Amino acid sequence: MRKYEVMYIIRTDIEQEQVQSTVEKFQGIITNGGGEITKHDLMGKRRLAYEIEKFRDGHYVLVHFNAEPAVVAELDRVMKISDEIIRYLIVKDVA
């Protein structure tokens, strides 16, 4: 398994319960695929550096995890089609 880091921003016009269910959905993709979450940080609502899709704020989430590349590909696919996500980035963690 390789180490990865994903940072994603959730829209602010949805309810807090839906924010939590979105976070749990992405955690489930990692763990159901045999991955292991080593660190999870829900950073809360923050102002964006610039407007994205008419949003000025977003709920930031940072996750460090170990997984196979197939799990990361599935996570990437689901994040691309998810309406709740404004922006995301998945990188290999070298630390």
Kinemage of the C-alpha trace (Angstrom):
@kinemage 1
@onewidth
@group {chain A} dominant
@subgroup {mainchain}
@vectorlist {calphas} color= white
{ca met a 1} P 0.000 0.000 0.000
{ca arg a 2} L 1.076 3.551 -0.698
{ca lys a 3} L 0.575 6.697 1.365
{ca tyr a 4} L -1.752 9.360 -0.002
{ca glu a 5} L -3.198 12.680 1.061
{ca val a 6} L -6.502 14.101 -0.141
{ca met a 7} L -7.813 17.606 0.482
{ca tyr a 8} L -11.342 18.407 -0.593
{ca ile a 9} L -13.737 21.315 -0.194
{ca ile a 10} L -17.452 20.724 0.382
{ca arg a 11} L -20.090 23.283 -0.624
{ca thr a 12} L -21.490 25.489 2.135
{ca asp a 13} L -25.099 25.600 0.926
{ca ile a 14} L -25.871 22.099 2.249
{ca glu a 15} L -26.922 21.047 5.758
{ca gln a 16} L -24.332 20.009 8.368
{ca glu a 17} L -25.745 16.461 8.399
{ca gln a 18} L -25.141 16.204 4.660
{ca val a 19} L -21.573 17.463 5.138
{ca gln a 20} L -21.006 14.674 7.673
{ca ser a 21} L -22.557 12.041 5.389
{ca thr a 22} L -20.337 13.220 2.512
{ca val a 23} L -17.241 12.861 4.699
{ca glu a 24} L -18.377 9.381 5.780
{ca lys a 25} L -19.039 8.397 2.155
{ca phe a 26} L -15.447 9.171 1.144
{ca gln a 27} L -14.048 7.496 4.262
{ca gly a 28} L -16.099 4.426 3.338
{ca ile a 29} L -14.622 4.295 -0.158
{ca ile a 30} L -11.126 4.196 1.347
{ca thr a 31} L -11.843 1.652 4.089
{ca asn a 32} L -14.102 -0.606 1.991
{ca gly a 33} L -11.348 -0.831 -0.612
{ca gly a 34} L -8.902 -2.133 1.983
{ca gly a 35} L -7.314 1.228 2.759
{ca glu a 36} L -6.431 2.592 6.174
{ca ile a 37} L -7.071 6.180 7.276
{ca thr a 38} L -4.118 7.404 9.337
{ca lys a 39} L -5.264 10.994 9.932
{ca his a 40} L -8.555 12.794 9.361
{ca asp a 41} L -9.008 16.521 9.895
{ca leu a 42} L -12.329 18.291 9.347
{ca met a 43} L -10.975 21.836 9.228
{ca gly a 44} L -14.382 23.500 9.169
{ca lys a 45} L -15.747 26.381 7.142
{ca arg a 46} L -13.100 28.668 5.657
{ca arg a 47} L -12.960 31.411 3.073
{ca leu a 48} L -11.689 30.381 -0.351
{ca ala a 49} L -8.735 32.207 -1.904
{ca tyr a 50} L -10.937 32.953 -4.912
{ca glu a 51} L -14.524 32.284 -5.937
{ca ile a 52} L -15.197 28.750 -7.225
{ca glu a 53} L -18.560 27.944 -8.827
{ca lys a 54} L -20.034 31.076 -7.181
{ca phe a 55} L -18.937 29.942 -3.702
{ca arg a 56} L -16.751 32.119 -1.491
{ca asp a 57} L -16.560 29.673 1.465
{ca gly a 58} L -16.198 25.923 1.833
{ca his a 59} L -15.866 23.125 4.389
{ca tyr a 60} L -12.252 21.932 4.170
{ca val a 61} L -11.387 18.270 4.835
{ca leu a 62} L -7.867 16.778 4.926
{ca val a 63} L -7.305 13.001 4.995
{ca his a 64} L -4.043 11.014 5.112
{ca phe a 65} L -4.451 7.347 4.206
{ca asn a 66} L -2.723 4.194 2.992
{ca ala a 67} L -4.308 2.408 0.030
{ca glu a 68} L -3.760 0.620 -3.245
{ca pro a 69} L -3.822 2.684 -6.468
{ca ala a 70} L -7.163 1.121 -7.484
{ca val a 71} L -8.799 2.599 -4.366
{ca val a 72} L -7.396 6.025 -5.213
{ca ala a 73} L -8.733 5.724 -8.771
{ca glu a 74} L -12.212 4.918 -7.414
{ca leu a 75} L -12.023 7.828 -4.934
{ca asp a 76} L -11.011 10.150 -7.785
{ca arg a 77} L -13.891 8.906 -9.963
{ca val a 78} L -16.500 9.425 -7.233
{ca met a 79} L -15.179 12.876 -6.293
{ca lys a 80} L -15.350 14.002 -9.927
{ca ile a 81} L -19.072 13.230 -10.170
{ca ser a 82} L -20.045 14.321 -6.649
{ca asp a 83} L -22.142 17.496 -6.551
{ca glu a 84} L -21.145 18.251 -2.942
{ca ile a 85} L -17.451 18.730 -3.789
{ca ile a 86} L -16.270 22.118 -5.063
{ca arg a 87} L -12.605 21.177 -5.490
{ca tyr a 88} L -10.303 18.299 -4.505
{ca leu a 89} L -6.692 17.184 -4.830
{ca ile a 90} L -5.196 13.726 -4.268
{ca val a 91} L -1.400 13.434 -3.970
{ca lys a 92} L 1.104 10.794 -2.923
{ca asp a 93} L 2.357 11.514 0.590
{ca val a 94} L 6.164 11.393 0.639
{ca ala a 95} L 6.515 11.957 4.388
